[in-house]
Amino acid sequence: MHADVKKVLAEYEECYRRDSDALLSLPDAPQAVLLSVGPDTGQFMNSLLKGSKARSILELGTSYGYSTIYLAEAARANTGIVTSCDFDVEKQIFANDMLRRAGLEDHVVFRSGDAIQIIESLEGEIEFCLIDLWNSYYIPAFDALYPKLAPLGYVIADNISSPDPVAGEGYRQHIRLRKDIESILLPIGWGLELSRRCASS
């Protein structure tokens, strides 16, 4: 990765290390500085994207843009684009500033609003999707995504094992109803469900 990308990622991670312990001790921990994914998940996605050469990349849940950096760096390598979705425009403004500092702003398009409606409005196939929303949105998001998921396209759902393993297991059972989806739970971060659509017969 370019030095500018590494520098921005290091700033996110330092913010997390500095503030997460204090915040997590509160009854209703604010999420302002907490990473949506950790560095292991970020690096895994980045490597998977580069290996698969995926160019149409969808991120459901921008938050403050930590995962977006990893996705955008791979999109640049693949001459692709990330469409990143979130309800919170202010978070996306922050994320865009971090992308600019990393030299990656040209590889991300931000969409704000309801994730399901955004998915339904997208044209063309999606080759890779990160689902990192509230757990209650995982199944509706997957169902909206499924008709647009390219053959051999990947879906990664974060936070499957924690903090809500019941919802995570519900998502895992739901996607296994699709006969053309191969899926496995990976012990990375708080649990990643890695799914791939089989090639067309």
N, C-alpha and C positions, 0 to 999 in steps of 0.2 A: 504494500500500500504506500501511496505517496506520503511524504512527511506531514503535509498539511492535514491529511485525513487522520493520521495517527495522533496528531496534536489535538484535534477536536475530540476524538474518542477519549483521549486521556483526560480532557477537561470534564466530560460527562462522568467518567468513572471516579475522578477525584471528588466531584460534587456528591456522588453517591456515597463514597467512603466517609466523607466528612459529616454528612447529615443523616444518613439512613438510620443509624442506631437510635438517635434521639427521636426521630420521627416515628419509628416503628414502636417505640415504647408508649406512644399516646393511644388512647382508646379508639380514636377515629383518625388513623394516620393519614395525613395529607400526602398526596401522590406527586407533589410538584417536582421533587428532585429524584424520585425513585425511577430506576431504569425499567422500561417496558420489557426488555430482554437483557440478559447479562452478556458479557463478552464471549462466553463459550457458544451461546446460541447465535450471537451475531456472526462470529467467525464461521460457524457451521453453515448458516444460510448463505453467507458470502461465497464460500467454497462450493456449495451445492449449485448455486446460481451460475458461477463461472464454469463449472463442469458440464452443466446441462445446456449452456449457451442461451438460456431463457432471455427474451428481450421484452416481453409484455409482462410487467411485474405489478402486482396489486398489493398494497398494504392497507389492512383494515385496522386502524388505530394508530394514528401518527404519534400521539402523546407529544413529548418534547423532542422527538426526532432522533433518538439514539439508534434505534433499529433502522431508521431511514438512511442513516449514513452508510451502514453496511450494505443495504440493498442498492443504494445509489452508486456506491463504488463498484459493485458488480455490474450494474446496468451500464456504467461507463465502459467497462471492459468488454461488455457484450454489444455495445452500440444500441442499447435499449433505453427504456423509460420506466420509471416508477410512478404509478398513480397512488397517492397516499391520501387516505380518507380519515376524517375525524369531525366530531361535532364542534370542537373548540377551535375557533379561528385564531385566538391569541396564542395557543400552543403551536399552531402551524406557523405563525409569524416568527416565533422563537426558533422553530425547527429550520425554517428557511434561512434565517440568519446564520445558523450553524452550518448549514449546507454551503452557503456562500463562502464562509471562511474556509471550508474544506475544499472549495473549488468544484462542488458537485451540483450546484443549483440548477444547471441546465438539464439534469437527468431526472428531475422530479416535477410532477404536476400535482398540486394540492387540490383536493375537492373537499368541501365542508358540507355537512348535512348528514342525513340518515344513510347508513352504510348500505342497506338493502336497496334503497332507491338509486343510490349511486351505481351499485353493481348492475342493476337492471338497465341503467342508461348507457353503460359502456358498450362500445362497438368492438367487434373482433374477438378473437380467442385470448384467454388468459393462460400464460404458461407457468406462472408461479404466483402464489398468494400466501401472505402471512395473515392469519386471523389472530388478533390480539385486542379483542374488545371485552366488554363485560360478558361473563360466561353465558348469560341468558341469550345473547345474540349469536352464539357460535353456530347452532343448528340452523336458524333462519339464514345466516350469512352463507353457510355451506350450500343450502338448498338453492339460494339465489345464484351462487357462483357456479354450481355444478353444470348447468347447460352451456356455460361459456368456457369451461375448463378444457384446454387443449388435450388431445391424446398425448400421453407421457408428461402431462402437466403436473406440477407439484402443489400441494397445500400443506402448510405447516400451521398447526394450532398450538399456541403457547399456553402455559399455565394449566396443563391438563391434570397433573398430579397434585397441585397445590395452587391457590389456597382453597379451592372447592373441588375435591376429588369426585364428589357425587355427580356434579355437573360435567366434569371431565369424562367420567365413565359413560354418562348419557350421550355425550357427543360421539365417543368412540363407538358405541353400539349403533348409533344412528347412521354413521357413515359406512358401516359395514353392511348395511342393507343394500348398498349399491354393489352390484356384482362386478362392475368394471373398476372398482377402487381397491388398490392394495394399500395396506396401512399398518404402521407399527408405532408403538410407543417407545420413545427414546429417553433414556435417563440423562437428559441435558437440561440444566437450569431447573425450572419447576415442572418439567415434563413437557416434551414436545411430541405431538402426534404428527408423524410424517406420512402423508398420503400421496399416492400417485395414481393417475388415471391410466388404465391399460391402453396400449396401442389399439387403434381401430382394427377390426378383423377384416 
